[in-house]
């Protein structure tokens, strides 16, 4: 035992504390793997990969990747000018005025966060992130030796930022405020009043505002005052997007950062960000050469995704009428829905019973740091027949 314990301690000492020491899967993942090993395939209400939900991608979708220009390597820290222009024009078609010189290409939104944390933070510095929200932030910040401080979203028929709590969370080590709109999983969007408050706070405290807007093309029940982070110019701002969501192409690995705010701050940020990007040069040449064609083709997939999530949300609202003890929180945008269920058992027990007894996989609310129980989060992307069957079983299980 002593020898085994010593070996284990030495093993831990070999690796960075940036990565977790406990690598065991959680109970829900373990239960799913057990079922699949038995040949059982549960209905997956957590599926968010658009390439796996029966959407009709055209056969010629990848043709642009075979262009001969992709054979030449001509690296640029922020990406090829033609690709940056294509992104700016695509955003312009959606109503945003974007200067291509302020567009920075990355391999993914996760990489965009990594670059921005390198730009803005020293080890031990802090960023503010919303809760509830997707748990990826914990991993990305830990890998960059950055600390997370949370600020709450409040729900009163619609979601809003608790601005007072956000301001109270700011410390001398805070370097940036992250906002996700539409949020995953709450489906909430940023309103102009909250944006104005964020801009004032960030400008006065010399903080950067980072807006994760990857789901911005999927508005379902958007508030009348819905805003984008670049709608203000007070604070140094970075808006994040990518092909993964906007064009339904996660496999293409092309994301972008758009910088905004006071010109002097933007210029200083871009000069430093160029050094960071030049050290990686991670975006492939073929996908950059094909960016314009992929963005254009992605409009067709985006339309299919919009139809799918709208249909599934309608079905969810219809099904939940049969279960008055459950309710659906307002979904303003994105691909997820939050279902409030009776708190008669722990969320983990509910989702485990749902998986093992009803063969339906869903996420518990605590996965996203909801402040209390009981919530279940479902994706709106699955094929409609699967979605209806899965939600029917979920609501029946939750109501009894």
Secondary structure, DSSP 8 states (H G I E B T S, - for coil): -HHHHHHHHHHHHHS-TTS-S-----HHHHHHHHHHHTT---EETT---GGGTT----GGGGGGGG-GGGGS----TT--HHHHHHHHHHHHHTT----GGGEEEES-HHHHHHHHHHHH--TT-EEEEEES--THHHHHHHHTT-EEEEEEEEESSSEEE-HHHHHHH--TTEEEEEEESS-TTT----BHHHHHHHHHHHHHHT-EEEEE-TTTT-BSS--TTB--GGG--SS-EEEEEEHHHHSS-GGG--EEEEEES-HHHHHHHHHHHHHHHHTT--S-HHHHHTHHHHHHHHHHHHHHHHHHHHHHHHHHHHHHTT-TT-EE----BSSEEEEE---SS-HHHHHHHHHHHH-EE-EEGGGGT-SSS-EEEEES-S-HHHHHHHHHHHHHHHT-
